[in-house]
Amino acid sequence: MIEARRRYTNPDSGSWIEIAQRQGSVLKIERSYAPGTGRVDPHFHEDLTQTWEALSGEGRIEVAGEEREFRAGDRVELTPGTRHRDPWNPGGGELHIRGTFDPDNDFIESYAEAYMHLLGEGRLNDQEELPLLQILVIARATGGRSYAASPPVAVQKASLPLLAAFGRLRGYKPGYD
């Protein structure tokens, strides 16, 4: 389990993330995005509610195909099945957010652990996000029920074992101690 209040920082960009709070089945993180980072592909979660709050700065978020501004004081709750892009920072300043995951599950724990490990090593993609093969390795190992907005979920489920095996061959792991 990841230690609360330990900050993981990218030595090059200054971006950081930390576990802000654990309370029952709820996990809260805080994250600071460097300019021009954080944009992920549209996706959804079948098994958790995700809430994003902008604490400072300005960014963007996409919900159900609608892109919108995401500024200090804004809050977006994403119930299971809602297609979205997590907050990202297209601008020139810093974006500081809080994310809440309810319930926290094995997929979220492994995702956060891998993210923090690879952030500290400077091994994320150009958006400072996990590479897709890393996510697929985690999903396969944890039974994660998070999917890309397309292709159809049935295609994603059918291809997951092969893609995750390929990811393992490329050196990705479901967890980092």
C-alpha positions in Angstrom: 0.0 0.0 0.0 1.3 3.4 -0.9 2.3 5.7 2.0 0.0 8.7 2.5 1.5 12.2 2.3 4.7 11.0 0.6 5.2 13.2 -2.5 6.5 11.7 -5.7 8.1 14.3 -8.1 9.3 14.2 -11.6 12.8 15.5 -11.4 12.7 17.2 -14.8 9.2 18.8 -14.9 8.5 19.3 -11.2 5.1 17.6 -11.6 4.1 15.7 -8.4 1.5 13.4 -6.9 0.7 12.2 -3.4 -1.9 10.2 -1.5 -3.8 13.0 0.4 -6.1 10.8 2.4 -7.4 7.2 3.0 -10.7 6.9 4.7 -12.5 3.6 4.6 -12.9 2.6 1.0 -12.1 6.1 -0.3 -8.7 7.2 -1.7 -7.9 10.9 -2.3 -4.9 12.0 -4.3 -3.4 15.5 -5.0 -1.6 16.1 -8.2 0.2 19.0 -9.8 0.5 19.0 -13.6 3.3 20.7 -15.4 2.3 22.9 -18.4 1.2 20.8 -21.4 0.7 17.5 -19.5 -2.0 15.1 -18.3 -4.1 14.6 -21.5 -5.2 10.9 -21.6 -7.5 9.1 -24.0 -11.3 9.0 -23.2 -12.2 6.1 -20.9 -14.7 5.0 -18.3 -14.8 3.0 -15.1 -17.5 0.4 -14.4 -16.8 -0.1 -10.7 -16.0 3.3 -9.1 -17.0 6.9 -8.8 -14.3 9.4 -9.6 -14.4 13.0 -8.5 -12.0 15.7 -9.6 -11.6 19.1 -7.9 -9.5 21.9 -9.3 -7.6 23.5 -6.3 -5.5 26.0 -8.3 -4.7 26.9 -11.8 -6.6 26.3 -15.0 -7.0 23.2 -17.1 -9.5 21.2 -19.1 -11.7 18.2 -18.5 -13.9 16.2 -20.8 -17.2 14.6 -19.7 -19.4 12.5 -22.0 -17.6 14.0 -25.1 -17.9 17.6 -23.9 -14.6 19.4 -23.3 -14.8 22.2 -20.7 -12.7 24.5 -18.7 -11.5 23.2 -15.3 -10.5 26.0 -12.9 -10.0 26.5 -9.2 -13.2 25.8 -7.4 -14.6 23.5 -10.1 -15.7 20.0 -9.1 -16.8 17.1 -11.4 -18.2 13.8 -10.2 -18.0 10.9 -12.7 -20.3 8.0 -11.8 -19.6 4.5 -13.1 -19.9 4.3 -16.8 -19.4 8.0 -17.5 -17.0 8.4 -20.5 -14.4 11.1 -19.7 -10.9 12.4 -19.9 -9.3 13.2 -16.6 -8.2 16.8 -16.0 -5.2 18.0 -18.0 -3.1 21.1 -18.3 -2.9 22.6 -21.8 -1.7 26.0 -20.6 1.5 27.6 -19.5 0.9 27.6 -15.7 0.6 24.9 -13.1 -2.7 22.9 -12.5 -3.2 21.5 -9.0 -6.1 19.0 -8.5 -7.6 16.6 -6.0 -8.9 13.2 -7.2 -11.2 11.0 -5.2 -11.8 7.3 -6.0 -14.7 5.6 -4.3 -14.3 2.7 -3.8 -10.6 2.4 -3.9 -9.8 -1.0 -5.5 -6.9 -3.1 -6.6 -6.7 -1.5 -10.0 -6.6 2.0 -8.6 -4.0 1.0 -6.0 -1.8 -0.6 -8.6 -2.3 2.2 -11.0 -1.2 4.8 -8.4 1.8 2.7 -7.3 3.0 2.3 -10.9 2.3 6.0 -11.6 4.3 7.2 -8.6 7.2 4.9 -9.3 7.5 5.8 -13.0 7.0 9.5 -12.3 9.9 9.5 -9.9 12.0 7.8 -12.5 11.0 10.1 -15.3 9.6 7.1 -17.3 6.1 8.2 -18.1 4.9 9.2 -21.7 5.2 12.7 -23.1 1.9 13.7 -21.3 3.4 12.4 -18.0 0.9 9.5 -18.0 1.3 5.8 -17.9 1.9 4.1 -21.2 -1.1 2.1 -22.5 0.7 -1.3 -22.1 1.5 -0.5 -18.5 -2.3 0.1 -17.9 -3.2 -3.1 -19.6 -0.7 -5.1 -17.5 -2.3 -3.6 -14.3 -5.9 -4.2 -15.6 -5.1 -7.9 -16.4 -3.4 -8.5 -13.0 -6.1 -6.8 -10.9 -9.3 -7.6 -12.8 -9.7 -3.8 -13.4 -13.0 -2.8 -15.0 -11.8 0.4 -16.6 -12.0 0.7 -20.4 -11.1 2.9 -23.3 -14.2 4.8 -24.7 -13.6 2.7 -27.9 -13.3 0.0 -29.3 -16.2 -2.0 -27.8 -15.6 -3.4 -24.4 -16.0 -7.0 -25.7 -13.0 -6.4 -28.1 -11.0 -4.9 -25.2 -11.7 -7.9 -22.9 -10.9 -10.4 -25.6 -7.5 -8.7 -26.5 -6.5 -7.9 -22.9 -4.6 -11.2 -22.2 -2.5 -10.9 -25.3 -1.7 -7.2 -24.9 -1.0 -7.6 -21.2 1.4 -10.4 -22.0 3.1 -8.2 -24.6 3.4 -5.5 -22.0 5.0 -7.9 -19.5 7.5 -8.8 -22.2 8.3 -5.1 -22.6 9.1 -4.9 -18.9 5.9 -3.5 -17.4 4.8 -4.9 -14.1 1.5 -4.8 -12.2 3.2 -3.3 -9.2 6.4 -1.7 -8.1 7.7 -2.1 -4.5 
